């Protein structure tokens, strides 16, 4: 079987956001195959990636979730000092 690797499609809503002294890279993307579900990832200045477990039916809804998080929790939610929970070994 020769399966092709799916392509990653980036949303035009992706980009760098700076606010309250914190800069993050908002990444909204999906695979080029069905179903069309968008993923939301935020990468902070330390390179730490925060990925939402749920997916979104549109890229606009994914971006609205990012904005809701900023409104409710502030940009501090994405700072380098955020808690990281290690996996058990």
C-alpha positions in Angstrom: 0.0 0.0 0.0 1.3 3.4 -0.9 -0.4 6.0 1.3 0.5 9.6 0.7 1.3 11.7 3.7 -1.5 14.3 4.2 -0.6 17.9 3.7 -1.0 20.5 6.5 -3.2 23.5 5.6 -2.5 26.6 7.7 -5.2 29.1 8.3 -4.8 32.7 7.4 -5.8 33.5 11.0 -2.5 32.0 12.2 0.2 34.4 13.3 2.2 36.1 16.0 0.1 37.9 18.7 1.7 40.3 21.3 -0.2 41.6 24.3 0.7 42.6 27.8 4.4 41.9 27.2 3.8 38.3 26.1 4.3 37.2 22.5 2.9 33.9 21.1 2.6 32.2 17.8 -1.0 31.1 17.2 -1.2 28.2 14.8 -4.5 27.1 13.4 -4.2 24.2 10.9 -5.9 21.1 9.6 -5.0 18.1 7.4 -6.0 18.2 3.7 -8.2 15.1 4.2 -11.7 14.8 5.5 -13.1 15.5 8.0 -12.4 19.1 8.0 -11.5 19.9 11.6 -9.1 22.7 12.6 -6.6 22.3 15.4 -5.4 25.2 17.7 -1.9 25.4 19.0 -0.2 28.3 20.8 3.6 28.4 21.0 5.1 30.7 23.6 8.5 32.5 23.6 10.2 29.6 25.3 9.0 27.3 22.5 6.5 25.5 24.7 3.5 24.3 22.7 -0.1 24.4 24.1 -2.5 22.3 22.0 -6.2 22.2 22.5 -7.6 18.7 22.8 -10.8 19.5 20.9 -10.9 20.5 17.3 -13.0 23.1 15.7 -15.3 23.0 12.6 -13.9 26.3 11.3 -10.7 28.2 11.6 -12.7 31.2 12.8 -14.0 29.2 15.8 -10.5 28.1 16.7 -9.3 31.7 16.7 -12.3 32.7 18.7 -11.3 30.1 21.3 -7.9 31.6 21.5 -9.4 35.1 22.0 -11.8 33.8 24.6 -8.8 32.3 26.5 -7.0 35.6 26.4 -10.0 37.5 27.6 -10.7 35.1 30.5 -7.2 34.1 31.6 -5.0 36.8 30.0 -1.8 36.3 28.0 -0.1 35.1 31.2 -1.8 31.7 30.5 0.8 31.3 27.8 3.9 32.5 29.6 7.0 30.3 29.9 6.4 29.9 33.6 3.1 28.1 33.0 2.9 24.7 34.8 4.0 21.7 32.8 2.7 18.3 33.9 5.3 15.6 33.1 4.2 12.2 31.9 4.6 9.3 34.3 7.4 6.9 33.4 
